Amino acid sequence: MTNGTEKWRVKHQQIISYEVVNSYNLFHPQNPSLLSAGKGNGARRFVVVDHYVYEKYSEKIREYFHFNEVEAKIIPFRGGEDNKTVESYLSIVRELDAFPIHRRDEPILAIGGGVLTDTIGFVASTYRRGVPHIKIPTTLMGYIDASIGIKTGINFDEYKNRLGSFSPPKMVLLDRSLLGTLPRRHILNGVCEIIKLAIIKDLQLFQMLEADGAYSVDTFFQDERGGAILDRAITGMLEELEPNLFEEELARKVDFGHTFSYGLETHHEAHLLHGEAVLLDIVLSVLIAKNRNLISNEETGRIFQLLASLGIVLNTSVLDPQTLWESLEERTYHRNRQQRVPLPNGLGECVFVNDICRDEVELSLKNLEDWITVKHDHNIK
């Protein structure tokens, strides 16, 4: 007989291990990368492909699996935040149920941008309580940011990524050649995340962007200089993610540019890509830091000069103090009741603050108009 006071403690440590691999020309039939994280010949693959990628590469993808004797079900998926929904999630699950795969040996392949890899990662994390998946980013944003971590998610009730999970992929495959056909706007969208890393943690990356960023954008990062920028950005991102994969620590450098941008994306989804919203957040945060004497006038000038050299035009028409302040308040809930806003402490360094007030936000917004209407150079004092 027991007195009801017994208790049991269960402990289990899960090892997270996955590879991020450069693999050029992924859809060549003799490139084994797409089959390397599961059973090869005679196996099956459930493949979800961004619809733009599908239009361009569907024949090559089908030939790849036919050559390798793999039965593949290929599902086109329409990207964009308005398709990152519960309905899209359920439609993929229904397709998957109609084409059952082995639970451990046949990973789902997610080929597309960040919306697709986030959604399919969430499908994989919940289907049969978790099946393996491989991410193949086809946008620059996915290449250097969305695909290389372990977060998955879909939007719900007008909130971004309100439903989601932490689910590591079996592998992330990076094929730089897939970036060569992107619209220039989407190249610049991804560059905004590289700028984020450069300002908040990596002065050398910032200098690489100053020297080779414009050329790399013009050539869609297809040569060695562009490749070096991408590799350094990925290295920096993984340095930040790996020690904190499950976000136990909520003060994260990679959240630079992700405080005010949350509200901007929510209110102006039709006008802003993710990186464009992040960049507006970045410049506002830089100006808050400047007004706190954390970053110099000269360093601020270099940032705006870099944007000009890359051909980036800031869409300030979407900025209003109320939306920015509400976004900061929402992120404070998300960050467990503290702002934890990363600000640059000089180029390449970071501090976290918890005391930004509305007056600072309004002042930085006013200062922004001054900075983008005046020509700046490296000699600003």
Secondary structure, DSSP 8 states (H G I E B T S, - for coil): ---S--------------EEEE-SSTTSTT--GGGTTS--TT-EEEEEEEHHHHHHHHHHHHHHHHHTT-EEEEEEE--SGGG-SHHHHHHHHHHHHTS---TTTS-EEEEESHHHHHHHHHHHHHGGG---EEEEE-SHHIIIIITTSSEEEEEETTEEEEEEEE---SEEEE-GGGGGGS-HHHHHHHHHHHHHHHHHH-HHHHHHHHHHHHHHHHTTT-SHHHHHHHHHHHHHHHHHHGGGTT-SS---GGGTT-SSHHHHHHH-TTT--HHHHHHHHHHHHHHHHHHTTSS-HHHHHHHHHHHHHTT----GGG--HHHHHHHHHHHHHHTTTS--EEEESSTT-EEEES---HHHHHHHHHHHHHHHHS---TT--
